[in-house]
């Protein structure tokens, strides 16, 4: 029973991580008109999960700064002044 609960939670979190990455990709495209996937440098999952809290008006500049300076997720979160919360996590 315990194993079943743990597997269910693992699947839910894995699926939610995929959805967060897809939402971020779409949001980047809607903001810039460019696909995130074709950028020469790729963002790590940690960076994407932190960048999702940035408001639309700061997103592009923060992505560029993240790519040029290879910011960690923690640093990205600290640099966001107008936090956009995610209150629907599993």
Backbone as numpy.savetxt, mean C-alpha at the origin, in Angstrom:
# Nx Ny Nz CAx CAy CAz Cx Cy Cz
-9.42 -28.19 14.92 -10.24 -27.01 14.92 -9.36 -25.74 14.92
-8.33 -25.75 15.78 -7.44 -24.59 15.87 -6.74 -24.35 14.53
-6.29 -25.44 13.90 -5.61 -25.32 12.61 -6.55 -24.73 11.56
-7.79 -25.15 11.58 -8.77 -24.60 10.64 -8.97 -23.10 10.83
-9.02 -22.67 12.09 -9.17 -21.24 12.36 -7.96 -20.45 11.89
-6.78 -21.01 12.13 -5.55 -20.32 11.71 -5.46 -20.24 10.19
-5.81 -21.32 9.50 -5.79 -21.31 8.03 -6.79 -20.30 7.48
-7.96 -20.25 8.09 -8.98 -19.31 7.63 -8.49 -17.87 7.78
-7.85 -17.56 8.91 -7.32 -16.22 9.14 -6.20 -15.91 8.16
-5.32 -16.90 7.92 -4.21 -16.72 6.97 -4.75 -16.43 5.57
-5.75 -17.19 5.13 -6.33 -16.96 3.80 -6.98 -15.58 3.72
-7.67 -15.17 4.77 -8.32 -13.86 4.78 -7.29 -12.74 4.68
-6.20 -12.85 5.44 -5.16 -11.81 5.40 -4.43 -11.79 4.06
-4.16 -12.96 3.50 -3.51 -13.04 2.19 -4.38 -12.40 1.12
-5.65 -12.70 1.14 -6.58 -12.11 0.18 -6.68 -10.60 0.38
-6.74 -10.18 1.62 -6.84 -8.74 1.88 -5.58 -8.01 1.42
-4.41 -8.61 1.59 -3.17 -7.99 1.11 -3.21 -7.84 -0.41
-3.71 -8.84 -1.11 -3.82 -8.73 -2.57 -4.78 -7.61 -2.96
-5.87 -7.49 -2.24 -6.85 -6.44 -2.54 -6.26 -5.06 -2.28
-5.51 -4.91 -1.18 -4.88 -3.62 -0.86 -3.92 -3.23 -1.98
-3.14 -4.20 -2.48 -2.18 -3.90 -3.56 -2.92 -3.51 -4.84
-4.01 -4.20 -5.15 -4.80 -3.86 -6.34 -5.44 -2.48 -6.21
-5.99 -2.18 -5.03 -6.58 -0.87 -4.80 -5.54 0.23 -4.93
-4.35 -0.02 -4.40 -3.29 0.98 -4.49 -2.88 1.20 -5.95
-2.76 0.11 -6.69 -2.41 0.21 -8.11 -3.45 1.03 -8.87
-4.71 0.76 -8.59 -5.79 1.50 -9.25 -5.76 2.97 -8.85
-5.56 3.21 -7.58 -5.51 4.59 -7.08 -4.37 5.37 -7.71
-3.22 4.73 -7.85 -2.07 5.38 -8.49 -2.41 5.70 -9.95
-3.03 4.74 -10.63 -3.42 4.96 -12.03 -4.44 6.09 -12.15
-5.44 6.11 -11.26 -6.46 7.15 -11.29 -5.86 8.52 -11.01
-4.82 8.57 -10.20 -4.19 9.84 -9.84 -3.23 10.33 -10.91
-2.47 9.41 -11.52 -1.41 9.81 -12.45 -1.69 9.50 -13.91
-2.57 8.54 -14.16 -2.79 8.09 -15.53 -1.73 7.10 -16.00
-0.84 6.71 -15.10 0.23 5.76 -15.42 0.05 4.49 -14.60
0.40 3.37 -15.22 0.32 2.10 -14.50 1.53 1.96 -13.57
1.28 1.57 -12.38 2.33 1.38 -11.38 3.25 0.22 -11.76
2.72 -0.78 -12.40 3.47 -1.99 -12.72 4.58 -1.77 -13.75
4.48 -0.71 -14.54 5.48 -0.49 -15.59 6.60 0.46 -15.15
6.57 0.86 -13.90 7.63 1.74 -13.39 8.94 0.95 -13.35
10.07 1.64 -13.59 11.35 0.94 -13.58 11.70 0.34 -12.22
11.36 1.04 -11.15 11.60 0.50 -9.80 10.26 0.04 -9.24
10.30 -1.03 -8.49 9.08 -1.59 -7.94 9.02 -1.34 -6.44
7.84 -1.03 -5.95 7.63 -0.83 -4.53 7.47 -2.18 -3.83
7.99 -2.28 -2.63 7.82 -3.51 -1.85 6.42 -3.52 -1.24
6.00 -4.68 -0.76 4.70 -4.77 -0.11 4.63 -3.83 1.09
5.70 -3.79 1.88 5.74 -2.92 3.06 5.52 -1.46 2.67
6.14 -1.04 1.58 5.99 0.34 1.11 4.57 0.61 0.62
4.00 -0.32 -0.11 2.63 -0.17 -0.61 1.65 -0.09 0.54
1.83 -0.97 1.54 0.91 -0.98 2.67 0.99 0.32 3.46
2.15 0.96 3.49 2.29 2.24 4.18 1.76 3.38 3.32
2.02 3.34 2.02 1.59 4.42 1.13 0.07 4.52 1.00
-0.63 3.44 1.27 -2.09 3.49 1.12 -2.74 4.47 2.09
-2.02 4.87 3.14 -2.56 5.82 4.10 -2.39 7.27 3.66
-1.64 7.50 2.60 -1.40 8.87 2.12 -2.63 9.39 1.39
-2.94 10.67 1.57 -4.07 11.25 0.82 -3.69 11.39 -0.66
-4.70 11.48 -1.52 -4.46 11.55 -2.96 -3.52 12.68 -3.36
-3.66 13.84 -2.73 -2.84 14.99 -3.12 -1.36 14.81 -2.77
-1.04 13.91 -1.87 0.36 13.68 -1.49 0.91 12.37 -2.05
0.06 11.58 -2.66 0.44 10.23 -3.07 1.60 10.20 -4.06
1.49 10.95 -5.13 2.50 10.89 -6.20 3.87 11.33 -5.68
3.92 12.44 -4.98 5.21 12.93 -4.48 5.80 11.95 -3.47
4.96 11.32 -2.67 5.45 10.36 -1.69 5.94 9.07 -2.35
5.27 8.65 -3.42 5.75 7.48 -4.17 7.12 7.79 -4.79
7.24 8.96 -5.40 8.53 9.33 -5.99 9.64 9.40 -4.95
9.33 9.98 -3.79 10.31 10.06 -2.71 10.67 8.66 -2.20
9.67 7.81 -2.09 9.91 6.43 -1.64 10.84 5.69 -2.60
10.61 5.87 -3.89 11.44 5.19 -4.88 12.86 5.76 -4.91
13.00 7.06 -4.79 14.33 7.65 -4.89 15.16 7.43 -3.63
14.50 7.41 -2.47 15.23 7.27 -1.22 15.07 5.90 -0.57
14.30 5.01 -1.20 14.03 3.67 -0.68 13.57 3.73 0.78
12.50 4.49 1.01 11.97 4.67 2.36 11.35 3.38 2.89
11.47 3.17 4.18 10.82 2.03 4.82 9.36 2.37 5.07
8.56 1.35 5.33 7.15 1.58 5.63 6.97 2.48 6.83
7.78 2.29 7.85 7.70 3.09 9.06 7.99 4.57 8.76
9.01 4.82 7.94 9.36 6.19 7.57 8.26 6.83 6.73
7.68 6.06 5.84 6.57 6.57 5.01 5.42 7.00 5.90
5.05 6.14 6.84 3.93 6.45 7.73 4.20 7.71 8.55
5.44 7.88 8.99 5.78 9.07 9.77 5.71 10.34 8.94
5.92 10.24 7.63 5.93 11.43 6.78 4.53 11.83 6.30
3.52 11.04 6.59 2.15 11.36 6.18 1.53 12.27 7.23
1.16 13.48 6.80 0.60 14.44 7.75 -0.93 14.36 7.82
-1.58 14.06 6.71 -3.04 13.98 6.67 -3.42 12.51 6.46
-3.48 11.78 7.55 -3.66 10.32 7.54 -5.01 9.93 6.95
-4.99 8.94 6.05 -6.21 8.39 5.46 -6.35 6.97 6.00
-7.18 6.79 7.00 -7.27 5.52 7.73 -7.86 4.38 6.93
-7.51 3.17 7.33 -8.06 1.95 6.76 -8.74 1.23 7.93
-10.04 1.37 8.04 -10.77 0.84 9.19 -11.50 -0.46 8.89
-11.19 -1.10 7.75 -11.88 -2.31 7.38 -10.95 -3.51 7.27
-9.80 -3.47 7.96 -8.89 -4.61 7.95 -9.50 -5.78 8.71
-9.14 -6.97 8.30 -9.60 -8.20 8.97 -8.90 -8.32 10.31
